[in-house]
């Protein structure tokens, strides 16, 4: 899925190099948030992916914001360790 998205968005990434970080944060934010929050959701008793997805859908905007901040911090070398 991610490879297909990368192939589709490659022309945009090549033609607009200054907007690449903004575009990448917008695209990768929700996935980043889900990956970072997975252990927390499992510790709260939400073991199945359907239950976790339901929580993420209920709090979609919060996950987008959290993922955007996490992805942005990954672009800063000292903070991405």
KAVENTA-V342881 format. One line per field, one symbol per residue. ss: DSSP state (H for helix, E for strand, L for the rest). phi: phi as a letter, one per 40 degrees, with the letter a starting at -180 (. if undefined). psi: psi as a letter, one per 40 degrees, with the letter a starting at -180 (. if undefined). A space follows every 50 residues. Layout:
BEGIN
ss->???
phi->???
psi->???
END
This chain:
BEGIN
ss->LHHHHHHHHHHHHHHLHHHHHHHHHHHHHHHHHHHHHHHHHHHLLLLLHH HHHHHHHHLHHHHHHHHHHHHHHHLLHHHHL
phi->.ccccccccdcccccbcccdccccccccdccccccccdccccccgccccc ccccccccbdccccccccccccccccdcccc
psi->ddddddddeddddddgddeddddddddeddddddddeddddddeegdidd ddddddddfdddddddddddddddehddee.
END
